Amino acid sequence: MRSFRKGTPPAEVLKEARNWRQEHEQSPALLDDARHVRSRFNQLDKRSSQEALCSEQVSLCAFCLGRIRPKSPVLDPSGTRLAHVVPLESDRRAIFDWKNLVGACDGGSGTARHCDALQGSRILYINPALIQSLDQHIYYSPRGQLIYDGPPLHSISPSPACSGVYRSREEIQGEFDDILGLNIERLKKNRAAIIDVARDRMLRIGWSRANVQREIQHWLAVEGEGHKPYFCVAVSYLERKLSAQP
């Protein structure tokens, strides 16, 4: 997971947000109808939102950092998932709130689900689009386990009910593990493979301070579709190696 900044919402999202506000203010009972709220959100033309989210997130899932793409009948028939950090069930007024929408991968299936596919109706208090420098407090073990080793945080959310909630280090780790499934075996193996690649590259060129700094820039570079999937894993590994040098 990494922090990123939200941009300007697509015109379609702004339009739907205005229309929805008028609708539920005129008929408050609409907010009690979960099926209607879900149906109302599904009326959104998602292509422009998928494109905007891929741009904001440099083509990486907001949670696992796997590749995401706008909907394409050739590359990806389903396209990027529009994920609510605070789910529809918890705040039905803000279903089109851009600060609460992030782009997510398909999330796998069965017992290996992760990201939005696993979250369901559970609230995420740690929103990577609103909490800055989150990635600076995440460590990846040599076997690819994601570990939060930063300070406790107060959540930042467009939903008043979820903003300012205190989250301990253990609770943050629980969101990553239990709600998002970021430490399932497949994701750990993917991250461990990235660490192996970064280490092998350094063994070829040598562990000088200048070489490590250049290698960090290599992993930070945006090329082609966007950032390299799981690039933060390599950057974290290399930065820790760099900080350990005299």
C-alpha positions in Angstrom: 0.0 0.0 0.0 1.2 3.5 -0.7 -0.1 7.1 -0.3 -1.3 9.0 -3.3 -3.2 12.3 -3.9 -6.7 12.5 -5.3 -7.3 14.7 -8.3 -10.3 16.4 -9.7 -13.4 14.1 -10.1 -14.6 13.3 -13.6 -17.5 15.4 -14.7 -19.8 12.3 -14.6 -19.1 11.8 -11.0 -19.7 15.4 -10.1 -23.0 15.3 -11.9 -24.1 12.1 -10.3 -23.1 13.4 -6.8 -25.2 16.6 -7.3 -28.2 14.5 -8.6 -27.9 12.0 -5.8 -27.8 14.8 -3.1 -31.0 16.3 -4.5 -32.7 12.9 -4.6 -32.0 11.8 -1.1 -32.6 15.3 0.4 -36.1 15.3 -1.3 -36.8 11.7 -0.4 -34.7 10.7 2.7 -36.3 7.2 2.7 -34.1 6.4 -0.2 -31.1 6.2 2.2 -32.9 3.3 3.9 -33.1 1.2 0.8 -29.7 -0.6 0.4 -30.6 -2.2 -2.9 -31.7 1.2 -4.4 -28.4 2.8 -3.2 -26.4 0.1 -4.8 -28.4 0.3 -8.0 -28.0 4.1 -8.0 -24.2 3.8 -7.8 -24.2 1.2 -10.6 -25.9 3.6 -12.9 -22.6 5.6 -13.1 -20.8 5.3 -16.4 -17.6 3.9 -14.9 -15.2 4.2 -17.8 -14.1 7.8 -17.1 -13.7 7.0 -13.4 -11.6 4.0 -14.2 -9.4 6.1 -16.4 -9.1 8.9 -13.8 -8.3 6.4 -10.9 -5.6 4.6 -13.0 -4.1 8.0 -13.7 -4.1 9.1 -10.0 -2.7 5.8 -8.9 -0.3 5.4 -11.8 -1.9 2.2 -12.8 -1.6 0.3 -9.5 -4.2 -1.1 -7.2 -4.7 1.3 -4.2 -4.2 -1.7 -1.8 -2.0 -4.5 -3.1 -0.1 -2.4 -5.7 -0.9 -4.9 -8.5 -1.5 -3.7 -12.0 -4.9 -2.1 -12.8 -6.2 -0.9 -16.2 -9.3 1.0 -17.5 -11.9 -1.3 -18.9 -10.8 -2.9 -22.2 -12.5 -5.7 -24.1 -8.9 -6.9 -25.1 -6.7 -6.2 -22.1 -9.1 -6.4 -19.2 -12.9 -7.1 -19.8 -13.8 -6.2 -16.2 -11.5 -3.2 -15.7 -10.5 -1.5 -12.6 -12.9 -1.9 -9.6 -14.3 1.3 -8.1 -13.8 0.6 -4.4 -15.4 2.5 -1.6 -13.0 2.9 1.3 -16.0 3.6 3.6 -18.5 1.2 2.0 -22.0 2.1 0.8 -23.6 0.4 3.7 -21.8 2.7 6.1 -22.4 6.1 4.4 -25.1 6.1 1.7 -25.0 9.8 1.3 -21.5 9.9 -0.1 -21.6 7.1 -2.6 -20.2 9.4 -5.3 -17.7 11.1 -3.0 -14.4 11.1 -5.0 -12.2 11.1 -1.9 -13.8 7.8 -0.9 -13.4 6.1 -4.3 -10.2 4.3 -5.2 -9.2 2.0 -8.0 -8.7 -1.7 -7.0 -7.7 -4.9 -8.8 -10.1 -7.8 -9.3 -9.1 -9.2 -5.9 -8.9 -12.9 -6.8 -11.5 -15.4 -5.8 -12.4 -18.2 -3.3 -10.3 -18.4 -0.2 -7.5 -16.3 -1.9 -9.5 -13.1 -2.2 -8.0 -9.7 -1.3 -8.4 -6.0 -1.6 -11.9 -4.8 -2.5 -13.1 -8.3 -3.2 -12.4 -9.3 0.4 -13.4 -6.0 2.1 -17.1 -6.2 1.4 -19.1 -4.0 3.8 -16.3 -3.6 6.3 -15.0 -0.1 6.9 -11.4 0.8 6.2 -10.2 3.6 8.5 -6.8 3.8 6.7 -7.5 5.6 3.4 -4.3 5.6 1.3 -5.6 8.6 -0.7 -6.0 10.8 2.4 -3.2 9.6 4.8 0.1 10.9 3.5 3.5 9.1 3.8 1.8 5.8 4.7 4.3 3.9 2.6 7.2 5.3 4.8 5.8 3.3 7.7 5.4 0.0 5.9 8.1 -2.7 5.9 8.3 -5.8 3.8 10.0 -8.9 5.2 12.4 -11.0 3.0 9.5 -13.4 2.6 7.2 -10.7 1.4 5.1 -10.1 4.5 3.7 -6.5 4.7 4.3 -5.1 8.2 3.1 -1.8 9.5 5.8 -0.4 11.8 4.7 3.3 12.1 2.9 5.3 14.7 -0.8 5.0 15.7 -3.0 7.1 13.3 -6.2 9.0 13.4 -8.3 8.2 10.3 -9.1 10.8 7.7 -12.3 10.3 5.9 -15.0 12.1 3.9 -17.5 10.3 6.2 -18.0 12.1 9.5 -18.7 8.9 11.3 -15.3 7.5 10.3 -13.0 10.6 10.5 -10.7 11.0 13.4 -11.1 7.5 14.7 -7.9 6.4 16.6 -6.2 3.3 15.1 -3.4 1.6 17.0 -0.6 -0.1 15.2 -2.2 -3.5 15.8 -5.6 -2.3 14.4 -3.9 -0.9 11.3 -2.1 -4.2 10.7 -5.5 -5.9 11.2 -7.0 -3.8 8.5 -4.2 -4.8 6.1 -4.4 -8.5 7.1 -8.0 -9.3 7.8 -10.0 -6.7 5.8 -7.7 -6.4 2.7 -6.0 -9.8 2.8 -2.7 -8.2 1.9 -0.7 -11.0 3.4 -2.2 -13.9 1.6 0.4 -16.3 0.2 0.1 -15.2 -3.4 0.8 -11.6 -2.6 3.6 -12.4 -0.2 5.2 -14.5 -3.0 4.9 -11.7 -5.5 6.6 -9.3 -3.1 9.3 -11.7 -2.2 10.0 -12.1 -5.9 10.4 -8.4 -6.3 12.9 -8.3 -3.3 14.8 -11.1 -5.0 15.0 -9.1 -8.3 16.2 -6.0 -6.5 18.8 -7.9 -4.6 20.1 -9.8 -7.7 20.4 -6.5 -9.6 22.5 -5.0 -6.8 24.7 -8.1 -6.6 25.5 -7.5 -10.3 26.3 -3.8 -10.0 27.7 -3.7 -6.5 26.3 -2.3 -3.2 28.0 1.1 -3.3 25.9 4.0 -1.9 25.7 5.7 -5.4 24.5 2.4 -7.0 21.8 1.9 -4.4 20.6 5.5 -4.9 20.5 4.9 -8.7 18.6 1.7 -8.3 16.0 3.3 -6.1 15.4 5.8 -8.9 15.1 2.9 -11.4 12.2 1.5 -9.3 10.6 4.9 -8.8 10.6 5.6 -12.6 7.2 5.6 -14.4 7.3 3.9 -17.7 4.8 2.6 -20.2 1.6 1.7 -18.3 2.7 3.3 -15.1 4.7 2.3 -12.0 6.1 -1.2 -11.9 3.7 -3.4 -9.9 4.9 -3.7 -6.3 7.6 -1.1 -6.9 7.3 0.1 -3.3 8.6 -3.3 -2.1 11.9 -2.8 -3.9 12.2 0.8 -2.8 11.5 -0.1 0.8 14.1 -2.9 0.6 16.8 -0.6 -1.0 16.1 2.3 1.3 16.6 0.1 4.4 19.9 -1.2 2.9 21.0 2.4 2.2 20.2 3.5 5.7 22.3 0.7 7.1 25.4 1.8 5.3 27.9 4.1 7.1 
